[in-house]
C-alpha cells in the first residue's frame, strides 16, 4: 500500500520482528502472502486422491520387426488453476511383444522416468535419443522420413509429446510457406511425369493442370534425396537450388 507523507522526515526507526508482530496484533493489515509455486523435483509424488495421471500412448511401427512398440507418457499438472500451471512428463512406459528388446527398454524407461521427476529442462532427452544410430542401418518411415534407429524413433515420439504439452515450440510452417511448397512440389512432379511419359502422351502434362493422386500426396518425387535438416527424402532441384519439399530448407538460403 502507498502512504502519502506530507511532513518533512526528521528521523526513522527499523522495527524488529517482535515489534512488527505487535503492530499486526494492534490492527495493522497483514500483507498477503504469495502462493507457493510447486516445481518439479525428485521427491514429488502423485497427488493425493488421484490414482491416475493424464497421458498419451503412441504406436511405433518399424520395418525391422513384426511387432509394434507402444510408448505411453504420463504427465503431472503442477499448480493447477493458477497462472503458474504447468504440465510436465512424469513417467514413461514402453511395451512390445518382442522380448528381444526387453532389457534395454526397461533400463531406458526407468532412466527417463527418473530424469522426468528430477525436474528442470528435460527437452535434451529427445535430442540425445534422436542422435543414436543403429550400426545395422536405419529405415524410412511412411512419408519418406529417415530414422537412424529404434531409439531415435522413441526420441521423435518424445519430441512430439513435449510439443503437445508446450515444453517445446512447434516448428510449423506458415500458410504462405505451405502454399509455396505445394506449388513447388506440383512443379517437380509435373517435370518428372513429363520425363517418364511417352512423347505422344506429353500433351496432357503440357496443359499445366495436374491433379495429384493419393499416392502422390503420400510420397515425394522419386528423384528426391534426403534432407539434412528434417531427415525426409524430399530434397529436389528447383530453380537451380536443392530445396526440401517437407520443411522448406534450401541450400541457397
C-alpha positions as CSV (number, residue, x, y, z in Angstrom):
1,X,0.0,0.0,0.0
2,X,1.2,3.6,-0.8
3,X,1.3,6.1,2.1
4,X,1.5,9.8,1.3
5,X,3.9,11.8,3.5
6,X,3.0,15.5,3.9
7,X,5.6,16.4,6.5
8,X,9.4,16.5,6.4
9,X,11.2,13.4,7.6
10,X,13.4,14.1,10.6
11,X,14.0,10.6,11.9
12,X,13.5,6.9,11.2
13,X,13.5,3.6,13.0
14,X,13.8,0.0,11.9
15,X,11.4,-2.3,13.8
16,X,12.5,-5.8,14.6
17,X,10.3,-8.9,14.2
18,X,8.7,-8.6,17.7
19,X,7.6,-5.0,17.2
20,X,6.3,-6.0,13.7
21,X,4.2,-8.8,15.2
22,X,2.9,-6.4,17.9
23,X,1.9,-3.9,15.2
24,X,-0.1,-6.6,13.4
25,X,-1.8,-7.5,16.7
26,X,-2.7,-3.8,17.2
27,X,-4.7,-3.8,14.0
28,X,-2.3,-3.3,11.1
29,X,-3.4,-5.1,7.9
30,X,-1.1,-8.0,7.2
31,X,0.5,-8.2,3.8
32,X,-0.9,-11.0,1.6
33,X,1.5,-13.9,1.4
34,X,2.4,-15.2,-2.0
35,X,1.2,-18.6,-3.0
36,X,3.9,-21.3,-3.0
37,X,4.9,-22.3,-6.5
38,X,5.4,-26.1,-6.8
39,X,8.2,-27.1,-9.2
40,X,9.2,-30.5,-10.4
41,X,11.6,-32.4,-8.2
42,X,12.6,-36.0,-7.5
43,X,10.6,-36.2,-4.2
44,X,7.3,-35.1,-5.8
45,X,4.7,-37.8,-5.6
46,X,1.4,-38.4,-7.2
47,X,-1.3,-36.0,-5.9
48,X,-3.4,-37.5,-3.1
49,X,-6.7,-38.9,-4.1
50,X,-5.5,-39.3,-7.8
51,X,-4.8,-42.9,-8.8
52,X,-4.3,-42.0,-12.5
53,X,-2.4,-39.4,-14.5
54,X,-3.2,-37.8,-17.8
55,X,-1.1,-39.1,-20.7
56,X,-0.9,-40.4,-24.2
57,X,0.1,-43.6,-25.9
58,X,2.0,-43.6,-29.3
59,X,2.4,-46.5,-31.6
60,X,5.8,-47.1,-33.3
61,X,5.8,-49.3,-36.4
62,X,9.2,-50.3,-37.8
63,X,10.1,-52.4,-40.8
64,X,12.7,-54.2,-38.6
65,X,10.2,-56.0,-36.5
66,X,6.7,-57.6,-37.0
67,X,5.6,-56.2,-33.6
68,X,4.9,-52.6,-32.8
69,X,6.2,-50.6,-29.9
70,X,3.7,-48.7,-27.7
71,X,5.1,-45.7,-25.9
72,X,3.0,-44.3,-23.0
73,X,4.0,-40.9,-21.5
74,X,2.1,-39.8,-18.4
75,X,2.1,-36.1,-17.2
76,X,1.6,-34.4,-13.9
77,X,-0.1,-31.0,-13.7
78,X,1.7,-28.5,-11.3
79,X,0.0,-25.5,-9.7
80,X,-3.4,-26.4,-11.3
81,X,-5.9,-23.5,-11.6
82,X,-3.2,-20.8,-11.2
83,X,-1.2,-18.6,-13.6
84,X,1.8,-20.9,-12.9
85,X,0.0,-24.1,-14.1
86,X,2.5,-26.4,-15.9
87,X,2.2,-29.8,-17.4
88,X,5.3,-31.9,-17.1
89,X,6.1,-35.5,-18.1
90,X,6.2,-37.8,-15.0
91,X,6.8,-41.3,-16.3
92,X,7.2,-43.3,-19.5
93,X,6.4,-46.9,-20.3
94,X,7.3,-48.9,-23.5
95,X,5.6,-52.2,-24.3
96,X,6.1,-54.7,-27.1
97,X,5.5,-58.3,-27.8
98,X,9.1,-58.7,-29.0
99,X,11.2,-59.8,-25.9
100,X,14.5,-59.2,-27.7
101,X,14.4,-55.5,-26.6
102,X,13.1,-56.2,-23.1
103,X,16.3,-55.4,-21.1
104,X,17.3,-52.1,-22.7
105,X,13.7,-51.0,-22.9
106,X,13.2,-51.5,-19.1
107,X,16.5,-49.7,-18.5
108,X,15.6,-46.8,-20.8
109,X,12.2,-46.3,-19.3
110,X,13.5,-46.3,-15.7
111,X,16.3,-43.8,-16.5
112,X,13.9,-41.5,-18.5
113,X,11.3,-41.5,-15.7
114,X,13.9,-40.7,-13.2
115,X,15.1,-37.7,-15.3
116,X,11.5,-36.5,-15.7
117,X,11.0,-36.5,-11.9
118,X,14.3,-34.8,-11.3
119,X,12.8,-31.6,-12.9
120,X,14.5,-28.9,-14.9
121,X,14.9,-28.9,-18.6
122,X,14.2,-32.4,-19.9
123,X,14.0,-31.5,-23.6
124,X,17.6,-32.6,-24.2
125,X,16.4,-36.2,-23.9
126,X,14.7,-36.1,-27.3
127,X,17.8,-34.6,-28.9
128,X,20.1,-37.2,-27.4
129,X,17.8,-40.2,-28.3
130,X,17.4,-39.0,-31.9
131,X,21.2,-38.8,-32.3
132,X,21.5,-42.6,-31.7
133,X,22.4,-44.6,-34.8
134,X,22.0,-48.3,-35.4
135,X,25.2,-49.9,-36.8
136,X,23.0,-52.1,-39.0
137,X,21.4,-49.1,-40.6
138,X,18.2,-47.2,-40.1
139,X,14.9,-47.2,-42.0
140,X,12.4,-44.9,-43.7
141,X,9.0,-44.1,-42.2
142,X,5.9,-43.5,-44.3
143,X,6.2,-40.2,-45.9
144,X,9.9,-40.5,-46.6
145,X,11.3,-39.6,-43.2
146,X,14.6,-41.4,-42.3
147,X,15.0,-42.8,-38.8
148,X,18.5,-43.9,-37.8
149,X,17.4,-46.4,-35.1
150,X,14.5,-47.5,-32.9
151,X,15.9,-45.4,-30.1
152,X,15.8,-42.4,-32.4
153,X,12.1,-43.2,-33.2
154,X,11.4,-43.1,-29.5
155,X,13.1,-39.8,-29.2
156,X,11.0,-38.4,-32.0
157,X,7.8,-39.6,-30.1
158,X,9.1,-37.8,-27.0
159,X,9.7,-34.6,-29.0
160,X,6.2,-34.8,-30.4
161,X,4.8,-35.2,-26.9
162,X,6.8,-32.3,-25.5
163,X,5.4,-30.1,-28.3
164,X,1.9,-31.2,-27.4
165,X,2.2,-30.1,-23.7
166,X,4.0,-26.9,-24.5
167,X,7.6,-27.6,-23.4
168,X,8.8,-27.3,-27.0
169,X,7.8,-24.8,-29.6
170,X,6.1,-26.4,-32.6
171,X,8.2,-25.9,-35.8
172,X,5.2,-25.5,-38.1
173,X,5.3,-23.7,-41.4
174,X,3.2,-20.7,-42.1
175,X,0.3,-20.9,-44.6
176,X,2.3,-19.0,-47.2
177,X,5.2,-21.3,-46.9
178,X,2.9,-24.4,-47.2
179,X,1.3,-23.0,-50.3
180,X,4.7,-22.2,-51.8
181,X,6.0,-25.8,-51.0
182,X,2.8,-27.3,-52.5
183,X,3.3,-25.3,-55.7
184,X,7.0,-26.3,-55.9
185,X,6.1,-29.9,-55.3
186,X,3.5,-29.8,-58.1
187,X,6.1,-28.4,-60.4
188,X,8.6,-31.1,-59.6
189,X,6.0,-33.9,-60.0
190,X,5.0,-32.4,-63.4
191,X,8.6,-32.3,-64.6
192,X,9.1,-35.9,-63.6
193,X,5.9,-37.0,-65.3
194,X,6.8,-35.3,-68.5
195,X,10.2,-37.1,-68.4
196,X,8.6,-40.5,-67.8
197,X,5.6,-40.3,-70.2
198,X,6.0,-41.2,-73.9
199,X,6.2,-38.4,-76.3
200,X,2.7,-38.9,-77.6
201,X,1.2,-38.5,-74.1
202,X,3.1,-35.4,-73.1
203,X,0.3,-33.1,-74.4
204,X,-1.7,-33.9,-71.2
205,X,1.1,-32.6,-68.9
206,X,1.6,-29.6,-71.2
207,X,-1.8,-28.1,-70.2
208,X,-0.3,-27.3,-66.8
209,X,-3.3,-28.7,-64.8
210,X,-2.2,-31.7,-62.8
211,X,-4.3,-33.4,-60.2
212,X,-2.1,-35.4,-57.8
213,X,-3.4,-38.7,-56.7
214,X,-3.5,-40.1,-53.2
215,X,-0.3,-42.0,-53.8
216,X,1.4,-38.8,-55.0
217,X,0.3,-36.9,-51.9
218,X,1.7,-39.6,-49.6
219,X,5.2,-39.6,-51.1
220,X,7.6,-37.2,-52.7
221,X,9.1,-37.4,-56.2
222,X,11.2,-40.4,-56.9
223,X,14.2,-38.3,-57.6
224,X,14.1,-36.6,-54.2
225,X,17.1,-37.0,-51.9
226,X,17.4,-37.0,-48.1
227,X,17.1,-33.6,-46.4
228,X,19.9,-33.0,-43.8
229,X,17.5,-30.9,-41.6
230,X,14.3,-33.0,-41.3
231,X,15.7,-36.4,-42.4
232,X,12.9,-36.6,-45.0
233,X,13.5,-37.9,-48.6
234,X,12.1,-34.7,-50.1
235,X,15.0,-32.7,-51.4
236,X,14.6,-31.8,-55.1
237,X,16.3,-29.4,-57.5
238,X,14.1,-26.3,-58.0
239,X,15.3,-23.2,-59.8
240,X,18.9,-24.4,-59.7
241,X,18.8,-25.0,-56.0
242,X,18.3,-28.0,-53.8
243,X,15.0,-27.4,-51.8
244,X,13.2,-29.6,-49.3
245,X,9.5,-30.0,-50.0
246,X,8.8,-31.2,-46.4
247,X,10.4,-28.4,-44.2
248,X,11.3,-25.8,-46.8
249,X,15.1,-25.9,-46.2
250,X,17.2,-24.7,-49.1
251,X,20.9,-24.9,-49.6
252,X,20.8,-21.4,-51.2
253,X,19.4,-19.9,-48.0
